[in-house]
């Protein structure tokens, strides 16, 4: 999850900076609006990618059968539908986004202060 969020944050930040919406080189308000937007978008994508694995893992832990990963996945999709893999998406996103905003913004600002280079 973190690797996905880091990669997407960097790419989204580059794309948003190129638009000029966040000022010259994305430095409007010391780059905080740019970071916030990039991290929110990447947290959404990261949660979207990881949530099916979390649902699958939880189902496997809570069942008494010894079905494998693929069998459990097929059973969930057949019995409950494909969208069940994203059950709990919004609570997961609402938990993940603020955490990532805090952590990645501080990491970026501390790295910038110490090295003069952005971490993301």
C-alpha positions in Angstrom: 0.0 0.0 0.0 2.7 2.5 1.0 4.7 1.8 -2.2 1.6 2.4 -4.3 0.9 5.6 -2.5 4.5 6.9 -2.8 4.7 6.1 -6.5 1.3 7.7 -7.3 2.0 10.7 -5.1 5.2 11.5 -7.0 3.5 11.1 -10.4 0.4 13.1 -9.5 2.5 15.8 -7.9 4.5 16.1 -11.2 1.4 16.2 -13.3 -0.3 18.8 -11.1 2.8 21.0 -10.9 2.9 21.0 -14.7 -0.7 22.4 -14.9 0.3 25.6 -13.0 -2.9 25.5 -10.9 -0.8 25.5 -7.7 1.4 28.4 -8.7 4.9 28.5 -10.2 6.6 25.1 -9.6 3.6 24.2 -7.3 4.9 26.5 -4.6 1.6 28.3 -3.7 1.4 28.4 0.1 4.7 26.6 0.4 3.4 23.7 -1.7 0.9 22.5 0.9 -2.2 22.5 -1.4 -0.2 20.6 -4.0 0.9 18.0 -1.5 -2.6 17.7 0.0 -4.2 17.1 -3.4 -1.6 14.7 -4.6 -1.7 12.7 -1.4 -5.5 12.6 -1.3 -5.6 11.3 -4.9 -2.8 8.7 -4.3 -4.5 7.5 -1.1 -7.7 7.0 -3.0 -5.9 5.0 -5.7 -3.9 3.0 -3.1 -7.0 2.1 -1.1 -8.7 1.2 -4.4 -5.9 -1.2 -5.2 -5.4 -2.7 -1.8 -8.9 -3.1 -0.5 -9.7 -6.3 -2.4 -6.7 -8.0 -0.9 -7.8 -6.9 2.6 -11.3 -8.2 2.1 -9.9 -11.5 0.8 -7.4 -11.8 3.7 -10.2 -11.1 6.2 -12.5 -13.7 4.7 -9.8 -16.3 4.7 -9.0 -15.6 8.4 -12.6 -15.8 9.4 -13.6 -19.0 7.7 -12.9 -22.5 9.1 -12.4 -24.0 5.6 -9.0 -24.6 4.2 -9.8 -23.0 0.8 -6.9 -21.4 -0.9 -6.7 -17.8 -2.0 -8.1 -18.3 -5.5 -10.9 -20.6 -4.3 -11.9 -17.9 -1.7 -11.8 -15.2 -4.3 -14.0 -17.2 -6.7 -16.4 -18.0 -3.9 -16.8 -14.3 -2.9 -17.3 -13.2 -6.5 -19.8 -15.9 -7.3 -21.8 -15.6 -4.1 -21.7 -11.9 -3.4 -20.5 -10.2 -6.5 -17.4 -8.4 -7.6 -18.1 -5.2 -5.8 -17.9 -7.0 -2.5 -14.1 -6.9 -2.8 -14.4 -3.2 -2.2 -16.6 -3.5 0.9 -15.3 -1.1 3.6 -13.6 1.1 1.0 -14.7 4.4 2.4 -13.7 3.7 6.1 -10.4 2.4 4.8 -9.9 5.5 2.7 -10.9 7.8 5.6 -8.4 6.1 7.8 -5.6 6.1 5.3 -5.8 9.6 3.7 -5.2 11.7 6.9 -2.4 9.4 8.0 -0.7 9.7 4.7 -1.2 13.4 4.4 0.4 13.9 7.8 3.3 11.5 7.3 4.2 12.4 3.7 3.9 16.1 4.1 6.2 16.1 7.2 8.6 13.7 5.4 8.7 16.1 2.4 9.1 19.2 4.5 11.8 17.8 6.8 13.8 16.3 3.9 13.5 19.7 2.1 14.8 21.5 5.2 17.7 19.1 5.7 18.8 18.4 2.1 17.2 21.1 0.0 15.5 18.4 -2.1 11.9 17.2 -2.2 11.4 13.6 -1.1 8.4 13.1 -3.4 
